[in-house]
Amino acid sequence: MEYLQIGNVKIKKTAALAPMAGVADYAFRKVAKEYGAAYVVSEMASCKGMVYSDRKTAELLNITDYERPMAVQLFGCEPEFVTPAVRIAEGFRPDIIDLNSGCPVPKVAGNGSGSALMKNPKLFGEMVTAMVKATSLPVTVKIRKGWDDSSVNAVEIARIAEECGAAAVAVHGRTKNQMYSGNADWDIIAAVKQAVKIPVIGNGDVDTPEKCAEMYRYTGCDLVMIGRGACGKPWLFREIEQYFSGKEITPVTFEERISTMRRQIELLVENKGEYIGMKEARMQTGWYLKGMPNAAKYRAQCGSLSTMNDLDNLIETIRKEQET
């Protein structure tokens, strides 16, 4: 097995789980790690919110030893908040600290953070520099192709990140305006890899072991990062590890799919409480059930899940109907 080194952090060159706000929480990360995810990243936390003692923000950064190697991801657009935020983040003992410069959602990018930093290379550089100076941990950045098709500047931004001391850069091959639609541009990931000497992590449109291998080959990237492709199918990480090891891929069974879904939701409820956990479970369970017979009917029922008992009743119904 090959490994990637980011600072003093050693990561298997299989596949990492991408940070996804409201999705890649502790429950999903733990299940993904159980299936072999090489590296995980926290949900993003606001630098400013942390400094002003936003309890909810700080909770996003909680790390368990099982999840390592793991990064915490911060976002913001005011360099003066970076140092105190990084000091708070260090208290959670992360292996890496990541700066989000790729989030496209309006409430983040609309305030000048996330992917909006790519429109302001000078400010982006100041944010990276402040983060690097504030910690002895490796600092990485996650970026996109650019803001839109008329401002594709991932290569420029990656070079600035490298010059400012970043230890690695992750590139999602879509623009901010694309959000998650259309196809990811792997050529831009390859261009960034050619432009910098620090490790490059490729992200976008990988949902099979074959596509993972193809991204490595096509872009030359140092690590593949998977987001939506692993939603509802965390066993993808096992399949990728088996594929790269030359082993026969273990197909996921119906029972494994259902039991893994239940385990993730149980972890979610344990971590966030039943009320919040089951609200978030509606989306997660929908992903797990996608593609199976009668999926549309089951996914519609997911929208009203409120308790673990509701979930168990749905699972019982699915099992009975799948057996007939």
C-alpha positions in Angstrom: 0.0 0.0 0.0 1.3 3.5 -0.9 1.2 6.4 1.5 1.0 10.1 1.3 2.8 12.4 3.7 1.2 15.8 4.7 3.6 17.3 7.2 4.2 14.5 9.7 0.8 12.9 8.9 0.9 9.6 7.0 -2.3 8.8 4.9 -3.0 5.7 2.8 -3.3 6.4 -0.9 -6.7 4.9 -1.2 -9.5 7.4 -0.7 -10.5 10.1 1.9 -14.0 11.2 2.9 -14.6 14.8 1.9 -15.8 17.4 4.4 -19.5 18.0 3.8 -21.5 20.4 6.1 -24.5 18.7 7.6 -23.5 15.4 6.1 -20.0 14.3 7.1 -20.7 14.4 10.8 -19.2 12.1 13.5 -21.7 9.3 12.7 -20.9 9.2 9.0 -17.1 9.7 9.5 -17.0 6.8 12.0 -18.9 4.4 9.6 -16.7 5.6 6.7 -13.5 4.9 8.8 -14.9 1.4 9.7 -15.1 0.7 6.0 -11.5 2.0 5.3 -11.7 5.7 4.6 -8.0 6.8 4.7 -8.6 10.3 6.1 -11.5 12.4 7.2 -12.2 16.1 7.8 -14.6 17.7 10.2 -17.6 19.8 9.2 -16.5 23.4 8.7 -16.5 25.7 11.7 -16.5 29.5 11.6 -13.4 31.2 12.9 -15.4 34.2 14.1 -18.0 32.0 15.7 -15.4 30.1 17.6 -13.8 33.3 18.9 -17.2 34.5 20.1 -17.7 31.2 22.0 -20.3 29.7 19.7 -20.8 26.3 21.5 -22.4 24.7 18.5 -19.5 25.7 16.2 -16.9 24.2 18.6 -18.8 20.9 18.9 -18.3 20.4 15.1 -14.6 20.0 15.8 -14.7 17.2 18.3 -12.4 14.4 17.3 -12.1 10.8 18.4 -8.9 8.8 18.2 -10.7 6.3 16.0 -11.2 8.9 13.3 -7.5 9.7 12.9 -5.8 10.8 10.7 -8.3 13.7 10.8 -8.4 17.4 10.0 -10.6 20.1 11.4 -11.9 22.6 8.8 -12.3 26.3 9.5 -13.8 29.0 7.4 -13.8 32.8 7.5 -12.6 35.9 5.7 -11.2 38.0 8.5 -7.5 37.2 9.2 -7.7 38.7 12.7 -9.9 35.9 13.9 -7.6 33.1 12.5 -5.0 33.0 15.3 -7.5 32.7 18.2 -9.7 30.3 16.3 -6.7 28.0 15.5 -5.7 28.0 19.1 -9.2 26.8 20.0 -9.1 24.2 17.3 -5.8 22.9 18.5 -7.5 22.1 21.8 -9.4 19.3 19.9 -6.0 17.8 19.0 -6.4 17.5 15.2 -3.7 16.1 13.0 -4.2 18.8 10.3 -6.0 22.2 10.1 -7.8 22.9 6.8 -9.0 26.2 5.4 -12.3 26.0 3.5 -11.9 28.1 0.4 -14.4 26.1 -1.7 -17.8 26.1 0.0 -20.4 27.4 -2.6 -23.5 27.8 -0.4 -24.8 31.4 -0.2 -24.7 31.8 3.6 -20.9 31.1 3.5 -19.8 32.4 0.1 -22.2 35.3 0.3 -20.3 36.6 3.3 -16.9 36.5 1.6 -15.8 33.1 3.0 -15.6 29.7 1.4 -15.3 29.9 -2.4 -15.6 33.7 -2.3 -12.0 33.8 -1.1 -10.9 32.6 -4.6 -12.2 36.0 -5.9 -9.8 37.8 -3.6 -6.4 36.1 -3.9 -4.7 38.7 -1.7 -7.1 38.0 1.2 -6.9 34.3 0.6 -3.1 34.5 1.0 -3.5 36.5 4.2 -5.8 33.9 5.6 -3.4 31.0 4.8 -0.4 32.9 6.1 -2.2 33.7 9.4 -3.2 30.1 9.8 0.3 28.8 9.1 1.8 31.2 11.5 -0.7 30.3 14.2 0.1 26.6 14.4 2.8 24.0 14.1 0.3 21.6 12.6 0.2 21.1 8.8 -2.2 23.5 7.2 -4.1 22.5 4.1 -6.7 24.3 1.9 -9.7 23.1 -0.1 -10.5 25.1 -3.2 -12.7 24.8 -6.3 -12.0 25.3 -10.0 -12.9 28.9 -9.7 -15.9 31.2 -9.0 -17.4 30.7 -12.5 -16.2 29.7 -16.0 -14.9 33.2 -16.7 -12.7 33.2 -13.5 -11.0 29.8 -13.4 -8.1 30.5 -11.1 -7.4 27.3 -9.2 -3.8 27.2 -10.4 -3.1 30.7 -9.2 -4.8 30.1 -5.8 -3.0 26.8 -5.3 0.4 28.6 -6.0 -0.5 31.2 -3.4 -1.4 28.6 -0.9 2.0 26.9 -1.5 3.9 30.2 -1.2 2.1 31.0 2.0 3.1 27.7 3.6 0.2 25.3 3.0 1.2 21.7 3.2 -1.4 20.4 0.7 -4.3 21.6 -1.5 -7.5 19.8 -2.2 -9.2 20.7 -5.5 -12.9 20.1 -6.3 -13.2 20.2 -10.1 -16.3 22.4 -10.2 -16.8 26.2 -10.1 -18.7 27.8 -7.3 -21.6 28.6 -9.7 -21.8 24.9 -10.7 -22.4 24.0 -7.1 -22.7 20.2 -7.4 -24.2 20.0 -10.9 -22.6 19.0 -14.2 -19.3 17.1 -14.4 -16.2 17.8 -12.4 -13.3 19.0 -14.5 -10.4 16.7 -13.8 -8.1 18.7 -16.1 -8.0 21.5 -13.6 -6.9 19.1 -10.9 -4.1 17.9 -13.2 -3.1 21.5 -13.9 -2.9 22.2 -10.2 -0.8 19.1 -9.7 1.6 20.3 -12.5 1.8 23.8 -11.0 2.7 23.1 -7.3 5.1 20.8 -5.4 2.9 20.3 -2.4 0.5 17.3 -2.4 -2.7 17.7 -4.4 -5.9 16.0 -3.4 -8.5 15.5 -6.2 -12.2 15.7 -5.6 -15.2 15.3 -7.8 -17.3 12.5 -9.5 -15.6 9.5 -8.0 -18.2 6.9 -7.0 -16.6 3.6 -8.0 -13.2 1.9 -7.4 -12.5 2.2 -11.2 -13.2 6.0 -11.2 -10.9 6.4 -8.1 -8.1 4.6 -10.0 -8.8 6.7 -13.1 -8.6 10.0 -11.1 -5.2 9.0 -9.8 -4.0 8.1 -13.3 -5.6 11.0 -15.2 -4.7 13.8 -12.8 -1.6 12.6 -11.1 -3.1 13.6 -7.8 -1.6 12.4 -4.5 -4.9 11.4 -2.9 -8.5 11.0 -4.0 -11.3 12.6 -1.9 -14.9 11.4 -2.1 -17.9 13.3 -1.1 -21.4 12.6 -2.4 -20.2 9.4 -4.1 -19.9 7.8 -0.6 -23.3 9.1 0.7 -25.4 6.1 1.5 -22.6 3.7 0.5 -19.7 4.0 2.8 -18.6 0.5 1.7 -17.2 2.3 -1.3 -14.0 2.8 0.8 -13.7 -1.0 1.3 -14.2 -1.6 -2.4 -11.5 0.9 -3.3 -9.0 -0.7 -0.8 -9.8 -4.2 -2.1 -9.5 -3.0 -5.7 -6.0 -1.4 -5.1 -4.9 -4.5 -3.2 -5.8 -6.7 -6.1 -8.5 -8.5 -4.0 -11.9 -9.6 -5.1 -14.4 -6.9 -4.2 -16.9 -7.9 -1.6 -20.4 -7.0 -2.9 -22.6 -5.3 -0.4 -25.6 -7.4 0.6 -29.1 -6.1 1.2 -28.7 -7.0 4.9 -25.4 -5.2 5.2 -26.9 -2.1 3.6 -29.8 -2.0 6.0 -27.8 -2.8 9.1 -25.1 -0.2 8.2 -27.8 2.4 7.7 -29.3 1.7 11.1 -25.8 1.8 12.7 -25.1 5.2 11.3 -28.4 6.6 12.4 -28.0 5.1 15.8 -24.6 6.9 16.1 -26.2 10.1 14.9 -28.9 9.9 17.5 -26.4 9.1 20.3 -24.3 12.1 19.3 -27.0 14.7 18.6 -30.1 13.4 20.4 -33.2 11.8 18.9 -35.0 15.0 17.9 -32.1 16.5 15.9 -30.6 13.2 14.9 -33.8 11.8 13.3 -34.4 15.1 11.4 -30.9 14.6 9.8 -31.5 10.9 9.4 -34.3 11.5 6.8 -31.7 12.6 4.2 -29.1 9.9 5.2 -31.6 7.0 5.1 -32.8 8.2 1.7 -29.3 7.8 0.3 -29.0 4.3 1.6 -32.3 3.2 0.1 -31.6 4.7 -3.3 -31.6 2.1 -6.1 -33.3 -0.8 -4.3 -36.8 -2.1 -5.4 -39.6 0.2 -4.2 -37.0 2.9 -3.3 -39.3 5.8 -4.1 -41.9 4.6 -1.7 -39.4 3.9 1.1 -37.6 7.2 0.6 -40.9 9.1 0.8 -41.5 7.4 4.2 -38.0 8.5 5.3 -39.3 12.1 5.2 -41.5 11.5 8.3 -39.0 9.6 10.5 -39.0 11.1 14.0 -37.8 8.3 16.3 -35.5 5.2 16.2 -38.7 3.2 16.5 -40.0 4.8 13.3 -36.8 3.7 11.6 -37.0 0.2 13.0 -40.6 -0.1 11.7 -39.5 1.0 8.3 -36.6 -1.4 8.2 -39.0 -4.3 9.2 -41.3 -3.3 6.4 -38.5 -3.2 3.9 -37.1 -6.6 5.0 -40.5 -8.2 4.7 -41.2 -6.7 1.2 -37.7 -7.6 -0.1 -38.1 -11.2 1.0 -41.4 -11.7 -0.9 
